Amino acid sequence: MRILHTADWHLGLRLYKREIHEEHQFFFSWLVDLIRERKIDVLLISGDIFDQANPSNDTRRLYYDFLKELIHINCRVIITGGNHDSPGILNAPKEILGLLNIHVIGNIPEDQEQAIIELKNEKGELEAVVCAVPYIREPDIHLLTRDEDFEDKRIQVRTAIRKYYDLMAEACKNYQVPVIAMGHLYAAGSETSDSERLIQMGNQSPVAMEDFSPVFKYVALGHIHRPQFIAGQKHIRYSGSPVPLSFSERSDKKILIELDIEDGKIEQVDHPVPLFRKLIRFTGNFEEIKKQVTAYEEDGPAKAFAELHIMEDSVSPAVYADAARFVGDWQSGHIDILNHRIGSTMATPRITDLIGAETGLKELQPLEVLNKMMEAGNVKPEDQELMRMAFLQLLDMEDEMEEE
């Protein structure tokens, strides 16, 4: 039996307001081909199908179109909810999808047995068991720890998660075939990227390797977007997101993990996901970046996306205006600029260093503070005058608001 582990699709996600719909379409096309080629029997998706709790109609259509493709190739699917997913949205069609061999566990079911799925081969022989554990939410945390008192919320969350996995392990301890646990959680020691968003205390409560029972021969995790092992344990893994979800993931090697089960043993095979669109971060001063961006001519299946990190010794209003004009006017068949930011290579001085320890800040006029900051920042004289005028206008506006 061959099982494929993936997670964290985040359908509907936007990079700086730009949809990555095409990337997911490309991924799904490639995934269907991989499932056919490798004769995958079961696809595990460990949470965060969608990026938003209430995905758009186009995003839902993308999801259902993919599931429809799998019906024709006889691949069973097990889907668990993540912290970004709405259990109601995922569970709504679960009865119909269940008839098509697509199992959906959007949240912890009342009947624990519903989350234990036996996998049999064509001869009807049991080859593996999956404990389909979704993201464990606040009501479940309170239910699992209702007889205990906790001063630290993080300990309560970790205790609840461990208890639930222990319940699943106890229910599966007599199986003579490999037991696979799914999960959507934050494991201790995992490496995160910019695209992980902290939405509740559970993300700050790392689960440790020892919280997973030895009954589980593989733990298919979602929630962290970089593929990785946990605490060096090769059977506890994040598959990571199949497409880059932020510029911090631009160099990550995206994978899906195949589990080949034969004679009760699991062999892992990693499948690199081809890159559909490059994410590029250009760094330097404005003139350097202009040259780099203008010289970029690499072709790919889709235009590259870029963000610009402009770093100047002295930041002036002219730099902001020039950068905004450059980005606004930019057109290319090779690259789209999604975002730019401007910073200084010089450390920002503390105001106490500028005015002296003996002088109180209240003793200075606002314009004096601005002048000292511009002086320390080596702002050009002509730019200083522009900044003074803008600053004085802001002060006038503040005075008018106070009078009202």
Secondary structure as UniProt FT lines:
FT   STRAND          2..6
FT   STRAND          14..15
FT   TURN            16..17
FT   STRAND          18..19
FT   HELIX           21..38
FT   STRAND          42..46
FT   HELIX           57..71
FT   TURN            72..74
FT   STRAND          76..80
FT   TURN            83..84
FT   HELIX           87..91
FT   TURN            92..93
FT   HELIX           94..99
FT   TURN            100..101
FT   STRAND          102..105
FT   HELIX           112..115
FT   STRAND          116..120
FT   TURN            122..123
FT   STRAND          126..131
FT   HELIX           138..144
FT   TURN            145..147
FT   HELIX           153..172
FT   TURN            173..174
FT   STRAND          179..184
FT   TURN            188..189
FT   TURN            194..195
FT   HELIX           201..204
FT   HELIX           209..211
FT   TURN            214..215
FT   STRAND          216..222
FT   STRAND          228..230
FT   TURN            231..232
FT   STRAND          233..238
FT   HELIX           247..249
FT   TURN            250..251
FT   STRAND          255..262
FT   TURN            263..264
FT   STRAND          265..272
FT   STRAND          279..284
FT   HELIX           286..295
FT   STRAND          304..312
FT   HELIX           317..329
FT   STRAND          335..344
FT   HELIX           351..355
FT   TURN            357..358
FT   HELIX           361..363
FT   HELIX           366..376
FT   TURN            377..378
FT   HELIX           381..403
//
